[in-house]
Amino acid sequence: MSQNNAEIPAEKIFDVREIPCSVKHGQIFARWNSLTVGDYFVLKNDHDPVPLRYQFEAEFQDGYGWDYIERGPVVFQVKITKKAAQQASPEAATASKCGCSE
């Protein structure tokens, strides 16, 4: 992805690095639920959010976009776009499988 941080509006960046693992995915899915179709946020994390991507795939299949902007090694940024009018299930919103070492 060619977009750099200077081109991303600050309100679109969702920095989850300081959020405890036990609630991180719930907050991410709450942000997802607040999006309208075509809107996005940029997830900023301290590790590759692969478990979260698996959750998005299971919940939304082709209804989301997942584009890496930065792939570590210290910071990972992923642009997550809502492509269909779908909401996260309550189970997804309470899952805590983020892969962080807490």
Contacts in CASP RR format, 6 or more apart in sequence:
PFRMAT RR
TARGET T0000
AUTHOR 0000-0000-0000
METHOD contacts of the structure
MODEL  1
MSQNNAEIPAEKIFDVREIPCSVKHGQIFARWNSLTVGDYFVLKNDHDPV
PLRYQFEAEFQDGYGWDYIERGPVVFQVKITKKAAQQASPEAATASKCGC
SE
1 67 0 8 1.000
1 68 0 8 1.000
1 69 0 8 1.000
1 79 0 8 1.000
3 69 0 8 1.000
3 79 0 8 1.000
4 69 0 8 1.000
5 69 0 8 1.000
5 77 0 8 1.000
8 42 0 8 1.000
8 69 0 8 1.000
12 40 0 8 1.000
12 41 0 8 1.000
12 42 0 8 1.000
13 41 0 8 1.000
13 42 0 8 1.000
13 44 0 8 1.000
13 77 0 8 1.000
14 28 0 8 1.000
14 31 0 8 1.000
14 41 0 8 1.000
14 42 0 8 1.000
14 43 0 8 1.000
14 44 0 8 1.000
15 44 0 8 1.000
16 24 0 8 1.000
16 27 0 8 1.000
16 28 0 8 1.000
16 43 0 8 1.000
16 44 0 8 1.000
16 45 0 8 1.000
17 44 0 8 1.000
17 45 0 8 1.000
17 46 0 8 1.000
19 27 0 8 1.000
20 102 0 8 1.000
21 96 0 8 1.000
21 98 0 8 1.000
21 99 0 8 1.000
21 100 0 8 1.000
21 102 0 8 1.000
22 96 0 8 1.000
22 102 0 8 1.000
23 96 0 8 1.000
24 96 0 8 1.000
24 98 0 8 1.000
24 100 0 8 1.000
25 52 0 8 1.000
25 55 0 8 1.000
25 92 0 8 1.000
25 93 0 8 1.000
25 94 0 8 1.000
25 95 0 8 1.000
25 96 0 8 1.000
25 97 0 8 1.000
25 98 0 8 1.000
26 92 0 8 1.000
26 93 0 8 1.000
26 94 0 8 1.000
26 95 0 8 1.000
28 43 0 8 1.000
28 52 0 8 1.000
29 88 0 8 1.000
29 92 0 8 1.000
29 93 0 8 1.000
30 88 0 8 1.000
30 93 0 8 1.000
31 41 0 8 1.000
32 41 0 8 1.000
32 64 0 8 1.000
32 80 0 8 1.000
32 82 0 8 1.000
32 88 0 8 1.000
33 87 0 8 1.000
33 88 0 8 1.000
33 93 0 8 1.000
35 41 0 8 1.000
35 82 0 8 1.000
36 82 0 8 1.000
37 82 0 8 1.000
37 83 0 8 1.000
37 84 0 8 1.000
37 85 0 8 1.000
38 81 0 8 1.000
38 82 0 8 1.000
38 83 0 8 1.000
39 81 0 8 1.000
39 82 0 8 1.000
40 65 0 8 1.000
40 79 0 8 1.000
40 80 0 8 1.000
40 81 0 8 1.000
40 82 0 8 1.000
41 79 0 8 1.000
41 80 0 8 1.000
42 69 0 8 1.000
42 77 0 8 1.000
42 78 0 8 1.000
42 79 0 8 1.000
42 80 0 8 1.000
43 49 0 8 1.000
43 52 0 8 1.000
43 76 0 8 1.000
43 77 0 8 1.000
43 78 0 8 1.000
43 79 0 8 1.000
43 80 0 8 1.000
44 75 0 8 1.000
44 76 0 8 1.000
44 77 0 8 1.000
45 75 0 8 1.000
45 76 0 8 1.000
45 77 0 8 1.000
45 78 0 8 1.000
46 74 0 8 1.000
46 75 0 8 1.000
46 76 0 8 1.000
46 100 0 8 1.000
47 76 0 8 1.000
47 99 0 8 1.000
47 100 0 8 1.000
48 71 0 8 1.000
48 72 0 8 1.000
48 76 0 8 1.000
49 76 0 8 1.000
49 78 0 8 1.000
49 98 0 8 1.000
50 99 0 8 1.000
51 97 0 8 1.000
51 98 0 8 1.000
51 99 0 8 1.000
52 98 0 8 1.000
53 66 0 8 1.000
53 78 0 8 1.000
55 92 0 8 1.000
55 95 0 8 1.000
55 97 0 8 1.000
56 64 0 8 1.000
56 66 0 8 1.000
56 80 0 8 1.000
58 92 0 8 1.000
59 86 0 8 1.000
59 88 0 8 1.000
59 89 0 8 1.000
59 92 0 8 1.000
60 84 0 8 1.000
60 86 0 8 1.000
62 83 0 8 1.000
62 84 0 8 1.000
63 82 0 8 1.000
63 83 0 8 1.000
63 84 0 8 1.000
63 86 0 8 1.000
64 80 0 8 1.000
64 81 0 8 1.000
64 82 0 8 1.000
64 83 0 8 1.000
64 84 0 8 1.000
64 86 0 8 1.000
65 79 0 8 1.000
65 80 0 8 1.000
65 81 0 8 1.000
65 83 0 8 1.000
66 78 0 8 1.000
66 79 0 8 1.000
66 80 0 8 1.000
66 81 0 8 1.000
67 78 0 8 1.000
67 79 0 8 1.000
67 81 0 8 1.000
68 76 0 8 1.000
68 77 0 8 1.000
68 78 0 8 1.000
68 79 0 8 1.000
69 77 0 8 1.000
69 78 0 8 1.000
69 79 0 8 1.000
70 76 0 8 1.000
70 77 0 8 1.000
END
